[in-house]
């Protein structure tokens, strides 16, 4: 998956050599929809694994300066499944096993788009993450399953290229916090994204 992300990032960087029309940063205001796909990583408690993750967001931004827009967003993300570390599995009594952890949920928050030039930008986002959290904890040497709803937060940052005032691609890092009844799943996500504005 890391190789796919690297190739995609390099391809996007290579596309910047293609001439595109310059545009005013304030054109980034308005409605938008974006999607991302990448690799999530969880190294927390008994879990140590990676998986493919994806998400989709829609929202609206207001232009607050010639090169800066601030807005609201809402969306859904599926961060994948993660297996327990082999050491935990080996330490369990015979006949006991630990299930994979799963995390997905809805997001609602704010986002920002800062143009460094007519085409290059930085982005940031943060807000509420309402998650469906599933996983095990090992208590007194035995696995205990949890299937709960968590209300925590997410935050992320990225950079990318505006090919026009309607379309951009980016590379992002996001962190998701999920915690319920002692089960803590806090994965990070590195992803590539595409956004269209209208």
N, C-alpha and C positions, 0 to 999 in steps of 0.2 A: 504494500500500500504506500509506503514511503516513496518508492520509486515512481509510482503513478503520480503522487503529489508533486515530486520534483520535476518530472517530465511536463506535467500540466503547467506548472509555474514557469518553466523555461519557455514553453510554447507561447504562453500569454505574454511573456517579456519579449519574445521574438516578434510577436504581432505588432509591437509598438513601433517597429520600423516601417510599418505600412502607413503612408500618409493618411491622416484623418483631418476633418475640418475642426478648427479650433472652436470652442464654445465658451460662453460666459458661465461662470460657476453658479450664478443665481438660477440658471436653468435646471439645476438639480432639485429645486423645490417642487413640491407636488406629490401626487400619489406614486407609490413604488411597490414592486413585488420582487423578492429575491429568493434564490434557493442555493443551498450549499451541500456538498458531499465531501467526506474526508475520513480521517481515522481518529477514533476516540481511544483514550488511554485511561485505565483505572489501575492504580496501585495504592489500594486502601484496605486495611484490615486483612481479611483472608483472600482478597481478590488481587490478581496481578495479571492483566491481559489487555489486548487491543481488539477493536472491532471496527467495522465500517459503520459510519453514522451519516445521517442526512437531516436536513431541516428546510422549512419554507417560512417566509415572513411576508407580511404586507403592512403598509402603513402610509404615513404622510409626513413630509418635511416642510418646514417654513424657512425661508431665506432670512438670516439675521445679519449677514454681511455679504459683500461681493463674493467671498470665497468660502462661506460657512453656512451650513443648513442644519437645523436641529428638528427632530421629529419624534413621533410616537410609532410603535410597532407592536404587532401581535403575531404569533406564529405557533408552529408545532415542530418539535424535534424528536427524533428517535436516535438515541445514543448507542444502541446496540446491546450486546450480551457479553459478559466477561466470566471466564472460568476461574475457579479458585486456584491458588498456587499449589504446586505438587507437594510441597512440604506439609501443607495443611491436610491434604487428602491422605497422605501417608500416616499422619499422626492420629487419625480417627480410629475408633474401635472397629473391629470387623463387623460388617453389615451396615455401617453408618456411611453416609455420603453427603456431600455439600452440593446444592444446586447452583446453576449459573445465576449470576445477578443480571437484572434487566432494568433499564431506565429510559423512560420516554415521558413527554409531557408538553404542556402549553406554556408559552412565554408571553409576557406583556411588559413593555418597558419603553425606554427612550433610546434614540440613536442619533449620531452626529456624523456629518460628512464634511471634511475640511479639504478643500483643494489647495495643493501645494503649487500647482501650475494649472494651465488650462486643462490638462488631462490627468496628471497624477494626483491621488488623493490619499488621505488617512481617514479611518473610520473608527467609531467606538460605539458600544452599546451596553446597556445594563438594565436590569429590571427583575420582576417576579418570575420564578420558575415553579409552576405547579406540576409536580411530577408523580407518575405512577412508579413506585419504587418496589422492586422485588429482589430478594436475596436472603442469604443465610448469615447468621452469627453463630460462632462456636461458644457456647456457654457451658461451663463445667465439663468440657471435653466433648459435648454433644452439639450437633447442629440444630439451630432453631430458625424456622422459616418465618420471614416477614413479607407481607404483601399489603402495602399501605400507600397513602397519599401524602406527599411532602410539599410544604409551602416554604421554599427558600428563595434563592436568587441565582442570577447568572450575570456574567460580565465578559466582554470581549473587545478585541481591537484587531484592526487589519489595515492593509494598504492595497491599492489597486490602480486601475487605469480606466478612465472614462473615454470610451471610443467615440461617444457623442453625448449630447444631453439626454439621450434615451437609453443608453446601454453601457454597462461597465462590467469588468471582471475583477476579482480580488483574491487575496490570500489572507486567511483569518486564523486567529487563535481565540478560543472561547473556553470559559471555565464554568461548570455547572455545579451548584451546591444542592445536595439532597440528603436529608437526615430525618429519620423517623424511628422512635423507640430504640435508639442506640445503633440502628443500621445506618451507616454513613457511606454514601456513594458520591464521590466528588470527582467526576471525570473531567479531563481536558479534551479539547477537540481542535485539531488542525485541519482546515478545510479550504477548498477552493469554492468560489461563489460567482454567480452571475446575477445581475440586477437589471431590470427594465423599469423605466419611469414614464409616466404618462399624465 
